[in-house]
Amino acid sequence: VQLQASGGGLVQAGGSLRLSCAASGSIFSIIAMRWYRQAPEKQRELVAAISRGGGTNYAGSVEGRFTVSRDNSKNTVYLQMNTLKPEDTAVYFCNADIRLGDSTVRGYWGQGTLVTVSS
């Protein structure tokens, strides 16, 4: 199983970006999908999460600016980021709890995509 993240880049403050993370491999179902970020010299933090049924939760710092969504038919999670701020600059990682064909559930991480917001 692999998670492939994409969509990062350089954007000016106030701008928008949309991140995508697609899961592939021997997947029976994906339970929860999440986005984390890690800024330089800071710990990795949870940004947003979405359940299989579509329930969401967000870090307070992004509430109202970021929207997490998923397409179960494509095994893909998205993060729409609006009104970006310089403090949103970080490497963004996707994470998923995946049920495999043998019914075990494992956590997987994507490779990270860099988001840089200039002031």
PEZI-V639603 format. One record per helix or strand. SS is the DSSP state (H for helix, E for strand). FROM is the first residue (numbers start at 1). LEN is the number of residues. Records with the same first field share a line. If there is no record, write none. Layout:
SS = FROM-LEN + FROM-LEN
//
This chain:
E = 2-5 + 9-4 + 17-8 + 27-12 + 45-7 + 56-3 + 66-6 + 76-6 + 90-11 + 105-5 + 113-6
H = 86-3
//
